[in-house]
Amino acid sequence: DLGEVMALAVEDEYQGMGIGGEIVRELLKKAKQLKVPEVITLTYQIEFFKNLGFSVTEKDNFPKRVWRICLDCPKLENCDETALHIILKE
């Protein structure tokens, strides 16, 4: 089992107010309740996710099914997003 944070965005005028962090914290809380052991993300916002407890990992660690959505991306062979994950403990 695996959770994924994807397509998270906050309007420019609301950035810096903690809204994105609160959304991710709530998602992680819900994932814990559902006993999801790990949550992943591919992102350009590395520090944002690190501040929430995520750590950098290798993209190769992600299951193949995660890559399904990437198949149509023109950057598929040269993905420049960073893979991060967090292991959720009860």
C-alpha positions, 0 to 999 in steps of 0.5 A: 500500500502506498499514498501519493501527494500529486498536483498540490498547488496554492494560489500565489496570493495565499502562499506563505500562509501555511495552507499547503502544509496544513493540507499535506499534514491532514493528508498524512493524518488521514493516511495514518488512520487508513494504515497507509505505511508510506506516502510519496511525491514527485516535486520541484518543491523539495524543501517544502516536503522536507519540512513536513518530514519527507526525505529524498529517495530514488525514483526507482524505489517507486512501484511501476504503477506510480509511473502510469501517469508519467507515460504521457509526459514529454519529460518521461525519459529526463524527469527533473522532479525529485522523488521524496517519501515519508514512512508513516509510523503508528 
